[in-house]
Amino acid sequence: MKDMFRAFDQKEMSRVRLLALLLGLSLALLFLVSLRERRSYRFLAGALDAQKKEFAKLDKERAAAAREGGRWEKAEQDLNDLKTRYFYQEQGGVNALRLDLRLLFGKTGISSRTIKFDYADLERIKARKVSVTFNFTGPYAVLKNFLETIERFPKFLYLERLDFLRITGGGNSLELRITLAGYYEYF
């Protein structure tokens, strides 16, 4: 290799030195630029990691919000189901309640000559209450069957008051005033 450089004259040798110097400067410049780019890469990689962490946090929050939204939708469905299945509907008026009372009386063998209806608006709970008062005369077994049937009844129809008027025949015949409460929704 030394022989090759000896074959060069002075002018060619200066050109080779100049080319070697240019090559060295180019390599130094390339090294300096790569250091700057490496520093920029590290900065951007750190920023990307921070954004990934922020995205993961936001994704968890979004998933939690979606679950919460699903729970609220389920609650709304439950409320709508409650309104339609358990409350009497306003458009049916008292007729639906009267039909249910006739059904209950028929199932339990109760007959009542007079039925009194009282109406009240319950603004706080956004419902209307219809109180149905009637007299019952009969044995305890029929009363017990009637109360059990009301307990199992799917609508909001509850025993509100039970007044003992007279007990005759050694407790075999009861005369009572019963007040039931039915609830209408008006949301």
Backbone as a chain_set.jsonl record, in Angstrom:
{"seq": "MKDMFRAFDQKEMSRVRLLALLLGLSLALLFLVSLRERRSYRFLAGALDAQKKEFAKLDKERAAAAREGGRWEKAEQDLNDLKTRYFYQEQGGVNALRLDLRLLFGKTGISSRTIKFDYADLERIKARKVSVTFNFTGPYAVLKNFLETIERFPKFLYLERLDFLRITGGGNSLELRITLAGYYEYF", "coords": {"N": [[0.816, -1.168, 0.0], [2.004, 1.204, 0.711], [3.651, 1.547, -1.381], [1.974, 2.321, -3.367], [1.236, 4.935, -2.628], [3.697, 6.169, -2.931], [4.01, 6.312, -5.578], [2.567, 8.444, -6.341], [2.688, 11.822, -7.402], [3.648, 15.088, -6.182], [1.459, 16.868, -6.487], [-0.714, 15.147, -6.794], [-0.599, 13.902, -4.358], [-1.251, 15.994, -2.626], [-3.873, 16.354, -3.375], [-4.961, 13.904, -2.556], [-4.583, 14.145, 0.197], [-6.215, 16.354, 0.647], [-8.683, 15.242, -0.089], [-8.821, 13.238, 1.872], [-8.914, 14.858, 4.14], [-11.343, 16.181, 3.643], [-13.001, 13.947, 3.702], [-12.669, 13.205, 6.404], [-13.651, 15.525, 7.678], [-16.263, 15.404, 6.737], [-17.1, 13.028, 7.925], [-16.904, 13.787, 10.618], [-18.75, 15.884, 10.673], [-21.047, 14.428, 10.022], [-21.143, 12.769, 12.271], [-21.616, 14.692, 14.295], [-24.105, 15.679, 13.464], [-25.591, 13.358, 13.696], [-25.525, 13.007, 16.469], [-27.09, 15.148, 17.284], [-29.52, 14.407, 16.108], [-29.937, 11.992, 17.432], [-30.311, 12.894, 20.038], [-32.664, 14.36, 19.616], [-34.302, 12.253, 18.839], [-34.432, 10.773, 21.244], [-35.735, 12.649, 22.881], [-38.213, 12.88, 21.535], [-39.052, 10.209, 21.726], [-39.402, 9.999, 24.487], [-41.478, 11.866, 24.784], [-43.424, 10.548, 23.298], [-43.807, 8.246, 24.853], [-44.886, 9.464, 27.132], [-47.254, 10.444, 26.028], [-48.439, 8.02, 25.319], [-48.899, 6.954, 27.874], [-50.684, 8.877, 28.849], [-52.738, 8.531, 27.005], [-53.476, 5.883, 27.614], [-54.446, 6.295, 30.202], [-56.588, 8.045, 29.659], [-58.066, 6.323, 28.073], [-58.815, 4.36, 29.918], [-60.414, 5.966, 31.568], [-62.405, 6.626, 29.709], [-63.481, 4.102, 29.209], [-64.453, 3.542, 31.769], [-66.338, 5.578, 31.97], [-68.026, 4.775, 29.921], [-68.971, 2.355, 30.982], [-70.299, 3.378, 33.212], [-72.212, 4.94, 31.913], [-73.616, 2.865, 30.697], [-74.693, 1.668, 32.975], [-76.412, 3.72, 33.803], [-78.147, 3.765, 31.629], [-79.275, 1.237, 31.939], [-80.53, 1.64, 34.386], [-82.41, 3.535, 33.596], [-83.926, 1.975, 31.836], [-84.885, 0.134, 33.704], [-86.457, 1.842, 35.275], [-88.375, 2.614, 33.381], [-89.512, 0.128, 32.923], [-90.508, -0.341, 35.46], [-92.421, 1.696, 35.58], [-94.221, 0.879, 33.55], [-94.943, -1.753, 34.209], [-95.641, -1.914, 36.965], [-96.893, 0.403, 37.95], [-100.132, 1.847, 37.701], [-101.511, 2.97, 34.639], [-101.966, 6.279, 33.484], [-103.596, 6.922, 31.272], [-105.481, 4.884, 31.204], [-107.053, 5.441, 33.305], [-109.159, 5.097, 36.188], [-110.344, 2.776, 35.598], [-108.714, 0.525, 35.053], [-107.775, -0.066, 37.611], [-110.225, -0.624, 38.859], [-110.955, -2.92, 37.437], [-108.89, -4.629, 38.241], [-109.467, -4.785, 40.978], [-111.958, -6.062, 40.852], [-111.074, -8.493, 39.811], [-109.397, -9.369, 41.942], [-111.315, -9.525, 44.015], [-112.924, -11.502, 42.938], [-111.16, -13.712, 42.855], [-110.693, -14.185, 45.547], [-113.147, -14.418, 46.712], [-114.567, -12.31, 47.84], [-117.142, -9.982, 48.401], [-118.326, -6.741, 47.915], [-120.483, -4.149, 48.645], [-120.352, -1.372, 48.608], [-117.952, 0.764, 47.357], [-115.495, 3.098, 47.89], [-113.741, 5.685, 46.335], [-110.859, 7.624, 46.66], [-108.831, 10.332, 45.706], [-105.458, 11.421, 45.337], [-102.751, 13.627, 44.746], [-99.365, 13.024, 44.63], [-96.942, 14.963, 44.708], [-94.247, 15.077, 45.394], [-93.154, 12.527, 44.9], [-93.948, 12.226, 42.362], [-96.355, 10.928, 41.548], [-99.689, 9.592, 41.468], [-102.141, 8.842, 43.84], [-104.635, 6.505, 44.463], [-107.034, 5.874, 46.712], [-108.835, 3.151, 47.845], [-111.653, 2.327, 49.504], [-113.481, -0.038, 51.302], [-115.982, -2.184, 52.779], [-115.612, -5.219, 54.555], [-116.96, -8.343, 55.24], [-116.684, -11.365, 56.778], [-115.072, -14.635, 57.215], [-111.915, -15.232, 58.915], [-110.131, -16.763, 57.335], [-110.809, -16.151, 54.677], [-110.137, -13.46, 54.636], [-107.381, -13.641, 55.132], [-106.55, -15.007, 52.796], [-107.212, -13.049, 50.909], [-105.439, -10.959, 51.639], [-102.97, -12.206, 51.168], [-103.162, -12.536, 48.41], [-103.157, -9.879, 47.555], [-100.572, -9.176, 48.361], [-99.006, -10.635, 46.555], [-99.725, -9.48, 44.216], [-99.015, -7.974, 41.077], [-99.054, -5.209, 40.531], [-98.687, -1.815, 41.857], [-100.391, -1.949, 44.394], [-101.536, -1.644, 47.477], [-102.159, -2.614, 50.872], [-103.442, -0.246, 52.814], [-104.808, 0.49, 55.083], [-106.46, -1.094, 57.79], [-109.279, -1.508, 59.457], [-110.841, -2.761, 62.278], [-114.144, -3.321, 62.681], [-116.163, -4.891, 63.855], [-116.224, -7.924, 65.663], [-117.59, -11.019, 65.564], [-119.355, -14.013, 66.589], [-117.532, -15.496, 68.11], [-115.091, -14.83, 67.018], [-115.192, -15.889, 64.526], [-116.447, -14.49, 62.523], [-115.699, -11.588, 60.883], [-115.915, -8.072, 60.729], [-114.787, -5.591, 58.769], [-113.151, -2.526, 57.807], [-111.514, -1.86, 54.951], [-108.771, -0.339, 53.447], [-107.282, 0.156, 50.446], [-104.444, 1.11, 48.499], [-103.736, 2.336, 45.372], [-101.359, 3.145, 42.832], [-100.695, 5.603, 40.414], [-98.691, 6.491, 37.695], [-97.293, 9.603, 36.677], [-95.162, 10.78, 35.182]], "CA": [[0.0, 0.0, 0.0], [2.912, 2.347, 0.736], [4.179, 1.711, -2.741], [0.979, 3.007, -4.165], [1.322, 6.356, -2.324], [4.99, 6.659, -3.413], [3.904, 6.51, -7.017], [1.906, 9.73, -6.577], [3.546, 12.997, -7.359], [3.323, 16.034, -5.135], [0.147, 17.41, -6.744], [-1.674, 14.082, -6.522], [-0.562, 13.665, -2.92], [-1.998, 17.051, -1.979], [-5.283, 16.058, -3.647], [-5.354, 12.79, -1.681], [-4.685, 14.702, 1.538], [-7.409, 17.174, 0.662], [-9.812, 14.311, -0.074], [-8.844, 12.597, 3.189], [-9.378, 15.881, 5.057], [-12.769, 16.343, 3.377], [-13.653, 12.747, 4.225], [-12.641, 13.305, 7.864], [-14.601, 16.561, 8.07], [-17.618, 14.89, 6.463], [-17.418, 12.064, 8.975], [-17.104, 14.537, 11.863], [-20.03, 16.559, 10.539], [-22.071, 13.384, 10.109], [-21.214, 12.356, 13.669], [-22.273, 15.761, 15.052], [-25.517, 15.706, 13.088], [-26.239, 12.168, 14.266], [-25.714, 13.259, 17.895], [-28.259, 16.015, 17.403], [-30.691, 13.596, 15.759], [-30.126, 11.011, 18.498], [-30.9, 13.644, 21.138], [-34.034, 14.642, 19.196], [-35.02, 10.97, 18.897], [-34.7, 10.457, 22.656], [-36.754, 13.581, 23.348], [-39.484, 12.492, 20.935], [-39.436, 8.915, 22.293], [-39.932, 10.297, 25.821], [-42.78, 12.508, 24.604], [-44.335, 9.501, 22.837], [-44.142, 7.427, 26.031], [-45.795, 10.248, 27.973], [-48.549, 10.462, 25.348], [-49.02, 6.68, 25.455], [-49.426, 6.84, 29.234], [-51.868, 9.741, 28.925], [-53.775, 7.869, 26.221], [-53.949, 4.733, 28.389], [-55.254, 6.843, 31.298], [-57.839, 8.524, 29.067], [-58.821, 5.153, 27.607], [-59.429, 3.783, 31.116], [-61.497, 6.866, 31.97], [-63.465, 6.48, 28.724], [-64.125, 2.806, 29.459], [-65.226, 3.682, 33.011], [-67.505, 6.417, 31.65], [-68.94, 3.952, 29.125], [-69.635, 1.443, 31.919], [-71.23, 4.184, 34.002], [-73.319, 5.256, 31.014], [-74.4, 1.636, 30.565], [-75.469, 1.494, 34.207], [-77.496, 4.703, 33.79], [-79.13, 3.301, 30.644], [-79.973, 0.12, 32.562], [-81.416, 2.222, 35.394], [-83.53, 4.138, 32.879], [-84.774, 0.869, 31.383], [-85.57, -0.397, 34.887], [-87.514, 2.79, 35.647], [-89.457, 2.487, 32.398], [-90.163, -1.151, 33.214], [-91.262, -0.12, 36.694], [-93.599, 2.5, 35.234], [-95.205, 0.163, 32.733], [-95.396, -3.018, 34.79], [-96.097, -1.872, 38.348], [-97.799, 1.524, 38.153], [-101.286, 1.947, 36.818], [-101.268, 3.993, 33.632], [-102.886, 7.408, 33.571], [-104.576, 6.917, 30.192], [-106.523, 3.917, 31.519], [-107.878, 5.978, 34.381], [-109.446, 4.234, 37.331], [-110.93, 1.527, 35.102], [-107.772, -0.586, 35.25], [-107.813, -0.383, 39.04], [-111.518, -1.265, 39.13], [-110.895, -4.287, 36.902], [-108.017, -5.409, 39.12], [-110.218, -5.055, 42.21], [-112.949, -7.096, 40.535], [-110.318, -9.743, 39.705], [-109.003, -9.765, 43.304], [-112.511, -9.933, 44.749], [-113.358, -12.782, 42.377], [-110.222, -14.767, 43.261], [-110.722, -14.45, 46.988], [-114.523, -14.627, 47.157], [-115.054, -11.161, 48.598], [-118.099, -9.113, 47.721], [-118.51, -5.498, 48.648], [-121.55, -3.364, 48.012], [-119.941, 0.019, 48.405], [-116.513, 1.016, 47.232], [-115.255, 4.532, 47.855], [-112.456, 6.037, 45.741], [-110.307, 8.943, 46.998], [-107.684, 10.618, 44.84], [-104.467, 12.35, 45.896], [-101.528, 13.809, 43.963], [-98.148, 12.983, 45.44], [-96.013, 15.733, 43.89], [-92.855, 14.794, 45.744], [-92.708, 11.295, 44.237], [-94.487, 12.288, 41.007], [-97.323, 9.847, 41.36], [-101.04, 9.831, 41.987], [-102.589, 7.732, 44.665], [-106.072, 6.3, 44.541], [-107.376, 5.049, 47.872], [-110.092, 2.42, 47.659], [-112.13, 1.907, 50.821], [-114.677, -0.883, 51.233], [-116.225, -2.984, 53.977], [-115.478, -6.668, 54.381], [-117.572, -9.168, 56.282], [-116.42, -12.759, 56.471], [-114.163, -15.33, 58.137], [-110.498, -14.892, 58.886], [-109.462, -17.472, 56.237], [-111.016, -15.384, 53.445], [-109.323, -12.254, 54.783], [-105.98, -14.03, 54.969], [-106.369, -15.292, 51.38], [-107.256, -11.757, 50.224], [-104.202, -10.242, 51.923], [-101.889, -12.886, 50.449], [-103.319, -12.236, 46.991], [-102.693, -8.498, 47.365], [-99.106, -9.195, 48.488], [-98.42, -11.189, 45.331], [-100.251, -8.773, 43.048], [-97.872, -7.342, 40.418], [-99.15, -3.746, 40.463], [-98.547, -1.102, 43.119], [-101.673, -1.95, 45.089], [-101.119, -2.015, 48.83], [-103.074, -2.466, 51.996], [-103.057, 0.978, 53.498], [-105.422, 0.571, 56.413], [-107.365, -2.187, 58.127], [-109.982, -1.14, 60.692], [-111.767, -3.77, 62.787], [-115.395, -2.697, 63.107], [-116.867, -5.8, 64.75], [-115.839, -9.333, 65.635], [-118.73, -11.763, 66.109], [-119.304, -15.472, 66.471], [-116.326, -16.041, 68.74], [-113.943, -14.567, 66.15], [-115.374, -16.544, 63.228], [-116.946, -13.529, 61.548], [-115.066, -10.285, 61.055], [-116.406, -6.96, 59.922], [-113.627, -4.707, 58.665], [-113.067, -1.496, 56.771], [-110.204, -2.044, 54.322], [-108.365, 0.713, 52.51], [-106.177, -0.198, 49.559], [-103.887, 2.258, 47.766], [-103.157, 2.057, 44.058], [-100.535, 4.281, 42.417], [-100.613, 5.93, 39.0], [-97.518, 7.296, 37.373], [-97.486, 10.711, 35.747], [-93.807, 11.35, 35.056]], "C": [[0.879, 1.259, 0.0], [3.454, 2.612, -0.653], [3.208, 2.493, -3.613], [1.068, 4.515, -3.916], [2.65, 6.952, -2.821], [4.925, 6.954, -4.904], [3.225, 7.834, -7.332], [2.938, 10.844, -6.582], [3.006, 13.95, -6.304], [1.9, 16.567, -5.283], [-0.932, 16.371, -6.418], [-1.754, 13.796, -5.023], [-1.356, 14.745, -2.166], [-3.502, 16.862, -2.205], [-5.78, 14.92, -2.753], [-5.499, 13.286, -0.253], [-5.956, 15.545, 1.682], [-8.665, 16.301, 0.716], [-9.931, 13.608, 1.282], [-9.356, 13.578, 4.237], [-10.884, 16.097, 4.891], [-13.563, 15.133, 3.904], [-13.713, 12.788, 5.742], [-13.633, 14.343, 8.362], [-16.038, 16.106, 7.837], [-18.035, 13.901, 7.53], [-17.674, 12.765, 10.313], [-18.455, 15.259, 11.837], [-21.184, 15.565, 10.653], [-22.243, 12.9, 11.55], [-21.938, 13.412, 14.51], [-23.771, 15.829, 14.73], [-26.241, 14.505, 13.693], [-26.437, 12.319, 15.774], [-26.953, 14.118, 18.125], [-29.537, 15.223, 17.125], [-30.992, 12.556, 16.847], [-30.773, 11.684, 19.713], [-32.372, 13.957, 20.821], [-34.887, 13.375, 19.254], [-35.38, 10.62, 20.342], [-35.785, 11.365, 23.223], [-38.127, 13.18, 22.816], [-39.971, 11.144, 21.464], [-40.008, 9.108, 23.702], [-41.314, 10.938, 25.732], [-43.818, 11.475, 24.159], [-44.752, 8.596, 24.002], [-45.118, 8.163, 26.951], [-47.187, 10.296, 27.345], [-49.229, 9.096, 25.42], [-49.629, 6.488, 26.845], [-50.696, 7.663, 29.392], [-53.033, 9.11, 28.161], [-54.339, 6.668, 26.984], [-54.837, 5.199, 29.543], [-56.61, 7.316, 30.773], [-58.704, 7.364, 28.578], [-59.502, 4.451, 28.784], [-60.605, 4.644, 31.586], [-62.681, 6.747, 31.012], [-64.224, 5.172, 28.942], [-64.972, 2.873, 30.736], [-66.48, 4.527, 32.763], [-68.519, 5.623, 30.83], [-69.679, 2.959, 30.023], [-70.673, 2.186, 32.755], [-72.447, 4.568, 33.169], [-74.219, 4.052, 30.81], [-75.256, 1.385, 31.799], [-76.637, 2.476, 34.253], [-78.571, 4.303, 32.783], [-79.943, 2.143, 31.22], [-80.952, 0.628, 33.619], [-82.629, 2.862, 34.726], [-84.485, 3.066, 32.353], [-85.558, 0.277, 32.555], [-86.702, 0.528, 35.329], [-88.683, 2.721, 34.67], [-90.226, 1.192, 32.609], [-91.031, -1.025, 34.464], [-92.544, 0.655, 36.399], [-94.653, 1.667, 34.516], [-95.749, -1.082, 33.415], [-96.076, -2.864, 36.148], [-97.037, -0.711, 38.659], [-99.008, 1.34, 37.255], [-101.017, 3.093, 35.856], [-102.365, 5.046, 33.663], [-103.96, 7.349, 32.484], [-105.703, 5.917, 30.431], [-107.468, 4.411, 32.595], [-108.064, 4.96, 35.493], [-109.99, 2.892, 36.856], [-110.011, 0.334, 35.296], [-107.754, -1.02, 36.713], [-109.12, -1.082, 39.4], [-111.528, -2.71, 38.627], [-110.012, -5.177, 37.77], [-108.714, -5.732, 40.44], [-111.258, -6.138, 41.982], [-112.269, -8.464, 40.431], [-109.918, -10.253, 41.091], [-110.206, -10.251, 44.11], [-113.003, -11.287, 44.256], [-112.471, -13.937, 42.811], [-110.399, -15.157, 44.716], [-112.135, -14.631, 47.534], [-115.083, -13.501, 47.991], [-116.089, -10.43, 47.747], [-118.285, -7.876, 48.585], [-119.525, -4.658, 47.9], [-121.097, -1.949, 47.698], [-118.417, 0.095, 48.376], [-116.347, 2.512, 47.064], [-113.85, 4.784, 47.311], [-112.084, 7.452, 46.158], [-109.026, 9.121, 46.191], [-106.763, 11.622, 45.514], [-103.271, 12.413, 44.951], [-100.345, 13.842, 44.914], [-97.038, 13.644, 44.623], [-94.56, 15.341, 44.144], [-92.33, 13.549, 45.032], [-93.286, 11.165, 42.838], [-95.391, 11.107, 40.699], [-98.672, 10.316, 41.882], [-101.466, 8.595, 42.74], [-104.115, 7.704, 44.646], [-106.313, 5.38, 45.727], [-108.752, 4.448, 47.64], [-110.5, 1.882, 49.031], [-113.415, 1.1, 50.633], [-114.795, -1.658, 52.537], [-116.145, -4.456, 53.608], [-116.173, -7.341, 55.562], [-117.338, -10.616, 55.888], [-115.453, -13.373, 57.455], [-112.707, -14.9, 57.922], [-109.788, -15.547, 57.703], [-109.612, -16.711, 54.925], [-110.184, -14.108, 53.478], [-107.85, -12.566, 54.546], [-105.673, -14.306, 53.501], [-106.34, -13.985, 50.57], [-105.952, -10.994, 50.417], [-103.003, -10.88, 51.217], [-101.955, -12.593, 48.952], [-102.855, -10.816, 46.687], [-101.169, -8.432, 47.443], [-98.435, -9.658, 47.213], [-98.829, -10.411, 44.084], [-99.136, -7.945, 42.395], [-97.926, -5.816, 40.347], [-98.914, -3.145, 41.838], [-99.935, -0.918, 43.725], [-101.386, -2.5, 46.488], [-102.25, -1.83, 49.831], [-102.599, -1.256, 52.791], [-103.609, 1.029, 54.929], [-106.398, -0.585, 56.576], [-107.987, -1.852, 59.477], [-110.958, -2.253, 61.058], [-113.007, -3.043, 63.305], [-116.126, -3.564, 64.125], [-116.307, -7.211, 64.569], [-116.971, -10.088, 66.312], [-118.508, -13.248, 65.942], [-118.04, -16.061, 67.042], [-115.097, -15.862, 67.85], [-114.066, -15.21, 64.784], [-115.868, -15.594, 62.152], [-116.368, -12.16, 61.879], [-115.786, -9.253, 60.199], [-115.31, -5.9, 59.96], [-113.882, -3.606, 57.651], [-111.637, -1.567, 56.238], [-109.961, -0.878, 53.369], [-107.139, 0.223, 51.758], [-105.709, 1.061, 48.854], [-103.277, 1.757, 46.47], [-102.454, 3.296, 43.568], [-100.484, 4.382, 40.9], [-99.352, 6.758, 38.777], [-97.948, 8.464, 36.49], [-96.175, 11.477, 35.627], [-93.729, 12.298, 33.893]], "O": [[0.54, 2.258, -0.635], [3.684, 3.757, -1.043], [3.619, 3.242, -4.5], [0.986, 5.301, -4.86], [2.704, 8.149, -3.105], [5.702, 7.757, -5.421], [3.295, 8.307, -8.467], [3.929, 10.801, -5.854], [2.027, 13.65, -5.621], [1.198, 16.703, -4.282], [-1.955, 16.708, -5.822], [-2.82, 13.491, -4.488], [-2.045, 14.447, -1.19], [-4.307, 17.174, -1.328], [-6.903, 14.973, -2.249], [-6.435, 12.893, 0.443], [-6.668, 15.468, 2.684], [-9.595, 16.583, 1.472], [-11.04, 13.41, 1.778], [-10.131, 13.204, 5.117], [-11.614, 16.186, 5.878], [-14.645, 15.282, 4.471], [-14.742, 12.428, 6.314], [-14.365, 14.108, 9.323], [-16.924, 16.388, 8.644], [-19.176, 13.918, 7.992], [-18.572, 12.368, 11.057], [-19.202, 15.256, 12.816], [-22.184, 15.844, 11.314], [-23.364, 12.652, 11.994], [-22.778, 13.071, 15.342], [-24.597, 16.014, 15.623], [-27.377, 14.628, 14.151], [-27.421, 11.811, 16.312], [-27.753, 13.86, 19.024], [-30.526, 15.367, 17.844], [-32.153, 12.275, 17.143], [-31.669, 11.118, 20.34], [-33.229, 13.824, 21.695], [-36.047, 13.416, 19.664], [-36.509, 10.217, 20.624], [-36.657, 10.907, 23.962], [-39.099, 13.145, 23.571], [-41.175, 10.95, 21.634], [-40.986, 8.457, 24.068], [-42.213, 10.602, 26.503], [-44.967, 11.525, 24.598], [-45.921, 8.227, 24.116], [-46.055, 7.567, 27.482], [-48.19, 10.199, 28.053], [-50.448, 9.015, 25.565], [-50.721, 5.938, 26.987], [-51.668, 7.207, 29.995], [-54.176, 9.149, 28.617], [-55.552, 6.461, 26.997], [-55.859, 4.578, 29.832], [-57.65, 7.026, 31.365], [-59.931, 7.419, 28.661], [-60.641, 3.999, 28.66], [-61.658, 4.123, 31.955], [-63.833, 6.765, 31.446], [-65.453, 5.136, 28.868], [-66.074, 2.327, 30.782], [-67.552, 4.223, 33.286], [-69.727, 5.773, 31.016], [-70.878, 2.743, 29.85], [-71.779, 1.693, 32.978], [-73.577, 4.527, 33.655], [-75.441, 4.188, 30.754], [-76.401, 0.945, 31.692], [-77.731, 2.117, 34.689], [-79.763, 4.475, 33.041], [-81.155, 2.071, 31.017], [-82.066, 0.116, 33.738], [-83.748, 2.748, 35.227], [-85.703, 3.227, 32.415], [-86.739, -0.043, 32.424], [-87.775, 0.064, 35.713], [-89.843, 2.765, 35.079], [-91.451, 1.164, 32.489], [-92.148, -1.539, 34.512], [-93.615, 0.318, 36.902], [-95.838, 1.743, 34.839], [-96.912, -1.43, 33.213], [-97.002, -3.615, 36.454], [-97.89, -0.827, 39.539], [-98.914, 0.749, 36.179], [-100.368, 4.074, 36.218], [-103.541, 4.734, 33.847], [-105.114, 7.689, 32.743], [-106.795, 6.101, 29.894], [-108.556, 3.865, 32.776], [-107.229, 4.08, 35.702], [-110.084, 1.957, 37.651], [-110.467, -0.75, 35.661], [-107.722, -2.214, 37.009], [-109.113, -2.04, 40.174], [-112.04, -3.608, 39.296], [-110.339, -6.339, 38.01], [-108.565, -6.837, 40.963], [-111.425, -7.029, 42.815], [-112.807, -9.469, 40.897], [-110.082, -11.437, 41.384], [-110.127, -11.264, 44.804], [-113.445, -12.121, 45.046], [-112.968, -15.025, 43.104], [-110.269, -16.328, 45.073], [-112.3, -14.965, 48.707], [-115.999, -13.723, 48.782], [-115.928, -10.282, 46.536], [-118.386, -7.954, 49.809], [-119.438, -4.479, 46.685], [-121.423, -1.399, 46.646], [-117.717, -0.432, 49.24], [-116.978, 3.124, 46.202], [-112.883, 4.173, 47.768], [-112.89, 8.374, 46.03], [-108.245, 8.186, 46.019], [-107.219, 12.554, 46.176], [-102.831, 11.393, 44.42], [-100.333, 14.601, 45.883], [-96.283, 12.964, 43.928], [-93.75, 15.281, 43.219], [-91.176, 13.526, 44.605], [-93.137, 10.126, 42.194], [-95.203, 10.39, 39.716], [-98.777, 11.291, 42.626], [-101.193, 7.463, 42.339], [-104.783, 8.728, 44.791], [-105.849, 4.24, 45.743], [-109.704, 5.145, 47.286], [-109.784, 1.085, 49.636], [-114.316, 1.505, 49.899], [-113.834, -1.772, 53.299], [-116.545, -4.878, 52.523], [-115.993, -6.956, 56.717], [-117.737, -11.048, 54.807], [-115.051, -12.726, 58.422], [-112.342, -14.304, 56.909], [-108.906, -14.921, 57.115], [-108.665, -16.628, 54.143], [-109.595, -13.719, 52.469], [-107.159, -11.832, 53.839], [-104.63, -13.877, 53.006], [-105.532, -13.84, 49.652], [-105.415, -10.439, 49.459], [-102.123, -10.174, 50.726], [-100.923, -12.421, 48.303], [-102.222, -10.582, 45.657], [-100.542, -7.708, 46.67], [-97.395, -9.122, 46.831], [-98.31, -10.675, 42.999], [-98.384, -7.276, 43.103], [-96.89, -5.191, 40.117], [-98.932, -3.845, 42.851], [-100.561, 0.132, 43.582], [-101.039, -3.67, 46.651], [-103.153, -1.012, 49.654], [-101.507, -1.248, 53.359], [-102.965, 1.538, 55.846], [-107.069, -0.996, 55.629], [-107.32, -1.903, 60.51], [-111.799, -2.642, 60.247], [-112.929, -2.253, 64.246], [-116.644, -3.064, 65.124], [-115.965, -7.625, 63.462], [-117.283, -9.844, 67.477], [-117.591, -13.683, 65.245], [-117.521, -17.04, 66.505], [-114.162, -16.659, 67.922], [-113.155, -15.098, 63.963], [-115.713, -15.884, 60.966], [-116.522, -11.646, 62.987], [-116.211, -9.542, 59.08], [-114.952, -5.384, 61.018], [-114.717, -3.74, 56.758], [-110.675, -1.361, 56.978], [-110.836, -0.492, 52.593], [-106.103, -0.083, 52.348], [-106.497, 1.981, 48.635], [-102.419, 0.875, 46.466], [-102.902, 4.406, 43.855], [-100.264, 3.395, 40.198], [-99.006, 7.617, 39.587], [-98.85, 8.333, 35.662], [-96.1, 12.667, 35.934], [-92.67, 12.87, 33.634]]}, "num_chains": 1, "name": "protein.A"}
